[in-house]
Amino acid sequence: MNSEFEYCVNKATPAGSNLYYATLFETADSRSIILPLYALHNEFIDCLTSSPDPGVTRLKFSWWHEELDRLINNNPRHPVTQALKSLIETHPVISNILIDHLSCIESIIANNNTLKYQDWLQHYIKRLGRFWLALNSLEQDHRDASLIIENGGLIFSLEIITNYRLFSGKMAGFLPVDLVEKYTHSSYASPTPEVFEDLLAIYKNSLEDTHMKLKQSNYKPALFNLICNKLAQATIKEIIIDGSRIMEHKIHLTPIRKLCLSVFSRMGLN
């Protein structure tokens, strides 16, 4: 294992992480694509959540735009982009997906909080889900691309929602304006647990529906798709049981529960 890929393994699948358990049963070839791409995603999320200073956040996003340009020009500096170099050389279309993924996550700090739920879904879930296609080595015209996009978009955007308290002070708003106003009467008010509860209930139903459709599809998705979906569903359940207090703390599933969900998915029991 070279040092660049080792960095990606540590960044994408730290011990106890969802992806650590979700990729337990993937082949080495699949992991060689999934882990560097997911490591890059985690780097982008770190830009959003690691500093409370909006200026620092913008500088970090700017650096990654420059680094993606260097990757496209075959001169990357970062271990993750160095690990992705050969993938981009053989699949140059992925570079556009990486740029759009970065821009979508970056757009969160510029959100003017005017998106209603359906437009919000289109902006975040559809765009974030395109990156999930790359994780599966699929093209946009694949017959089940829409299912993979929806599944990945739900999982990625749920991750952002559960980290909301870490970046909520840096932007005017992120959550769907109609859900926020339903309980606070102001699109710029701090969201109450009821806002998150409503949103999470929609997510839970959507994830359940997508999971069922993926299992019934003639296309047999890589197992990590189903495991990540089940982990997301279980996380939502625990957050709701806890009172949807996303602004207070983050809920994590226990490692043993993650392992059980992964094994059950492997055995086709859920």
C-alpha positions in Angstrom: 0.0 0.0 0.0 1.5 3.3 -1.1 1.5 6.3 1.2 -1.1 8.2 -0.8 -3.6 5.3 -0.7 -2.9 4.7 3.0 -3.7 8.4 3.7 -7.0 7.9 1.8 -7.8 4.7 3.8 -7.3 6.6 7.1 -9.3 9.7 5.8 -12.2 7.7 4.3 -12.5 4.9 6.8 -11.3 5.8 10.3 -12.0 3.1 12.8 -15.7 3.0 13.7 -16.8 5.1 10.7 -19.9 4.2 8.6 -17.8 3.6 5.5 -15.4 1.4 7.4 -18.2 -1.1 8.0 -19.9 -0.4 4.7 -16.9 -1.4 2.7 -15.9 -4.5 4.7 -17.1 -6.8 2.0 -16.0 -4.8 -1.1 -13.3 -6.1 -3.4 -9.8 -4.5 -3.5 -10.6 -3.1 -6.9 -13.8 -1.4 -5.6 -12.0 -0.1 -2.5 -9.3 1.4 -4.7 -11.9 3.6 -6.3 -14.3 4.2 -3.4 -11.7 5.1 -0.7 -9.8 7.9 -2.5 -13.0 9.5 -3.8 -14.6 9.3 -0.3 -11.5 10.7 1.3 -11.8 13.7 -1.1 -15.4 14.1 0.0 -14.3 14.1 3.6 -11.7 16.8 2.9 -14.5 18.9 1.4 -16.7 18.4 4.4 -13.8 19.4 6.7 -13.6 22.7 4.8 -17.2 23.3 5.8 -17.0 22.1 9.5 -13.5 22.5 10.8 -13.3 26.3 11.4 -16.0 28.7 12.8 -14.4 31.5 10.7 -16.2 32.1 7.4 -13.0 33.6 5.9 -10.9 30.6 6.8 -13.6 28.3 5.3 -13.6 30.3 2.0 -9.8 30.1 1.8 -10.0 26.3 2.3 -12.5 25.9 -0.4 -10.5 28.1 -2.7 -7.4 26.0 -2.2 -9.3 22.9 -3.1 -10.6 24.5 -6.3 -6.9 25.2 -7.2 -5.9 21.6 -6.3 -8.6 20.2 -8.5 -7.2 22.3 -11.3 -3.8 20.9 -10.6 -5.2 17.4 -10.6 -6.8 17.9 -14.0 -3.5 19.3 -15.3 -1.7 16.2 -13.9 0.2 18.0 -11.2 -1.7 17.4 -7.9 0.0 18.1 -4.5 -2.3 16.6 -2.0 -2.1 12.8 -1.1 -5.8 12.3 -2.0 -5.6 13.9 -5.4 -2.3 12.1 -6.0 -4.1 8.9 -5.3 -6.9 9.9 -7.8 -4.4 10.8 -10.6 -4.6 7.5 -12.5 -8.4 7.4 -12.1 -8.8 10.9 -13.7 -6.4 9.9 -16.5 -8.6 6.9 -17.4 -12.0 8.5 -16.6 -11.6 12.3 -17.3 -15.3 12.9 -17.0 -15.0 12.3 -13.2 -13.0 15.6 -12.9 -16.2 17.5 -13.7 -18.1 15.6 -11.0 -15.4 16.4 -8.4 -15.6 20.1 -9.3 -19.4 20.1 -9.0 -19.3 18.2 -5.7 -16.9 20.8 -4.2 -19.0 23.7 -5.5 -22.2 22.1 -4.1 -20.7 21.8 -0.6 -19.2 25.2 -0.9 -22.6 26.7 -1.9 -23.9 25.9 1.6 -22.0 28.9 3.1 -23.4 31.1 0.5 -27.0 29.9 0.8 -29.5 32.8 1.1 -32.1 30.5 2.6 -34.7 30.9 -0.1 -35.0 27.3 -1.3 -38.2 25.5 -0.5 -38.1 21.8 0.1 -38.5 20.5 -3.5 -36.0 23.0 -4.9 -33.7 22.2 -1.9 -33.9 18.5 -2.9 -33.0 19.3 -6.4 -30.0 21.5 -5.5 -28.5 19.3 -2.8 -29.6 15.7 -3.2 -29.4 15.5 -7.0 -26.0 17.3 -7.2 -24.4 15.4 -4.3 -25.7 12.1 -5.6 -23.8 12.5 -8.8 -20.6 11.9 -6.8 -22.1 8.7 -5.5 -22.3 7.5 -9.2 -18.5 8.0 -9.4 -18.1 5.8 -6.3 -20.0 3.1 -8.2 -18.0 3.7 -11.4 -21.2 4.4 -13.2 -22.0 6.8 -16.0 -24.9 9.3 -15.9 -26.8 7.3 -18.6 -26.8 4.0 -16.7 -30.3 2.7 -16.5 -30.3 2.8 -12.7 -28.3 6.0 -12.3 -31.3 7.9 -10.8 -31.6 5.3 -8.0 -27.9 5.5 -7.2 -28.0 9.3 -7.3 -31.0 9.5 -5.0 -29.4 7.0 -2.5 -26.1 8.8 -2.4 -27.7 12.2 -2.3 -29.8 11.3 0.7 -26.8 9.8 2.5 -24.5 12.7 1.8 -27.0 15.4 2.6 -28.0 13.6 5.8 -24.4 13.8 6.8 -24.4 17.5 6.3 -27.6 17.9 8.2 -26.3 16.0 11.2 -23.2 18.3 11.2 -25.4 21.4 11.0 -24.4 22.8 14.3 -20.7 22.9 13.3 -21.3 25.4 10.4 -24.6 27.0 11.2 -23.0 30.3 12.3 -21.3 30.9 9.0 -24.2 31.3 6.6 -27.7 32.8 6.4 -29.4 29.4 6.2 -29.2 25.9 4.8 -32.3 24.0 5.6 -35.5 24.3 3.5 -37.1 27.6 4.1 -40.6 26.3 4.3 -39.8 23.8 7.0 -37.9 26.4 9.1 -40.7 29.0 8.8 -43.3 26.4 9.7 -42.0 26.3 13.3 -40.0 29.5 13.7 -41.9 32.1 11.5 -38.6 33.3 10.3 -36.3 31.8 7.7 -33.3 33.1 9.6 -34.2 31.8 13.0 -32.3 28.9 14.6 -34.1 25.7 13.6 -36.0 23.9 16.4 -36.0 20.2 16.9 -39.4 20.0 15.2 -37.8 21.3 12.0 -35.2 18.5 12.0 -37.9 15.9 13.0 -40.0 16.8 10.0 -37.0 16.7 7.7 -35.7 13.4 9.1 -39.1 11.8 8.8 -39.0 12.6 5.1 -35.5 11.3 4.8 -36.4 8.0 6.6 -39.3 7.3 4.2 -37.1 8.2 1.2 -34.3 6.0 2.3 -36.6 3.1 2.9 -38.2 3.5 -0.5 -34.8 3.8 -2.2 -33.4 0.7 -0.4 -36.4 -1.4 -1.5 -36.0 -0.2 -5.1 -32.3 -1.0 -5.1 -32.8 -4.5 -3.9 -35.5 -5.1 -6.5 -33.5 -3.6 -9.4 -32.1 -5.8 -12.1 -28.9 -3.9 -11.6 -27.2 -5.4 -8.6 -25.7 -2.4 -6.7 -22.4 -2.8 -4.8 -23.2 -3.8 -1.3 -21.8 -0.7 0.3 -24.8 1.2 -1.2 -27.3 -0.9 0.8 -25.2 -0.9 3.9 -24.8 2.9 3.9 -28.5 3.3 3.4 -29.3 1.0 6.4 -26.8 2.9 8.6 -28.4 6.2 7.6 -31.9 4.8 8.4 -30.7 3.6 11.8 -29.0 6.9 12.6 -32.2 8.8 11.8 -34.2 6.5 14.1 -31.8 7.2 17.0 -31.8 11.0 16.3 -35.6 11.1 16.5 -35.6 9.0 19.6 -33.2 11.5 21.1 -35.6 14.3 20.3 -34.0 15.5 17.1 -31.6 17.7 19.1 -29.1 18.1 16.2 -28.2 21.6 17.4 -27.0 20.2 20.7 -24.9 17.1 19.8 -24.3 14.4 17.2 -25.7 10.9 17.5 -23.4 8.0 16.6 -24.4 4.3 16.2 -22.3 1.9 18.3 -19.6 -0.1 16.4 -21.3 -3.4 17.2 -24.6 -2.1 15.7 -22.9 -1.0 12.6 -21.2 -4.3 12.2 -24.5 -6.2 12.7 -26.2 -4.0 10.1 -23.3 -4.6 7.7 -23.3 -8.4 8.2 -27.1 -8.6 7.9 -27.0 -6.7 4.6 -24.3 -9.1 3.4 -26.5 -12.0 4.3 -29.6 -10.4 2.7 -31.5 -10.2 6.0 -32.4 -6.6 5.8 
